[in-house]
Amino acid sequence: MIDSIPALPCWLNGEMSTLRDAKVSVLDRGFIFGDGVYEVVPAYGGRPFRFDEHMGRLERSLGEMRIANPMSRAEWRALVERLIAAYAAHAGKPVGETDQQVYLQITRGVAMRDHAMPANIVPTVFAMTNRITQPTATDRAQGVACVTAEDFRWKKAHIKSTSLLGSVFARQIGADAGANETVMFREGFLSEGAAANVWVVKDGRVLGPLKDNLVLEGIRYGLIEQLCAEAGIPFELRRISRDEVFAADELLLSNASKEVLPVSRLDGRPVGNGRPGPIYEKLYAGYQRAKQTSP
């Protein structure tokens, strides 16, 4: 099976390697407990996108997990840029002609198995990059289908933790139904998708769930608000009921690879008129502009 793993460049504990060759201890707490955090930084034309916002979220997640940040922002940036260049060289392309997503993971480190957090161990740092797989032109033109489910995950969803089994199960609900994503609710109110934030458009307003411990604050939270301000679209964060989601004029997903993506069907029912709407078109256009101009 190792031969099926691409020989893409990666970085592990201070050394460049490949995905085929990199190895971690079986006693790494990331392997044993999922005891770690991760971040995904998109890079367009070889330039990291909203890097400081991604680092801010990484720092918050590490703080919540009581894991010391092993690098400064300058060191993280240097690592991200090194991986971007290494992938471009592997692909035989100039750096500026590649769109990538850089994955960063920090686990608590290696220790004998014990649930309590051991002191004075060295975090394991792993990073890799690959091309961004974006939605198809058909998905953008027609919108995608989603299904709904109860949000059965833990109540610290604001931590970008590697303990993702709940999200894996939630995403599989959608996959089994042939849907692009699973839209989740807690006690009748919208939380998020298995791997995306969810936005409701009603009467020209963009509505999103509150930023609390039940939702992972996607980097696009700030970006969507910024794009709405630029386009003169009212924006509000509040509790959103299940009925409001099904009565939406438009429903949108956002994450690093989807960017912003329209949902045209939910649980087999059309969203609005069943086609991508004008708010999506404005936000998508603004997103493309931001990719060219934002750091």
Sequence and secondary structure as in RCSB ss.txt:
>XXXX:A:sequence
MIDSIPALPCWLNGEMSTLRDAKVSVLDRGFIFGDGVYEVVPAYGGRPFRFDEHMGRLERSLGEMRIANPMSRAE
WRALVERLIAAYAAHAGKPVGETDQQVYLQITRGVAMRDHAMPANIVPTVFAMTNRITQPTATDRAQGVACVTAE
DFRWKKAHIKSTSLLGSVFARQIGADAGANETVMFREGFLSEGAAANVWVVKDGRVLGPLKDNLVLEGIRYGLIE
QLCAEAGIPFELRRISRDEVFAADELLLSNASKEVLPVSRLDGRPVGNGRPGPIYEKLYAGYQRAKQTSP
>XXXX:A:secstr
 GGGS   EEEETTEEEETTT    TTBHHHHT  EEEEEEEEETTEESSHHHHHHHHHHHHHHHT    S HHH
HHHHHHHHHHHHHHHHTS GGG  EEEEEEEE  B SS SS  SS   EEEEEEEE     HHHHHH EEEEEEE
  S S TTS BS  HHHHHHHHHHHHTT SEEEEEETTEEEEESSSEEEEEETTEEEE  SSTTS   HHHHHHH
HHHHHHT  EEE   BHHHHHT SEEEEEETTTEEEEEEEETTEESTTSS  HHHHHHHHHHHHHHHH  
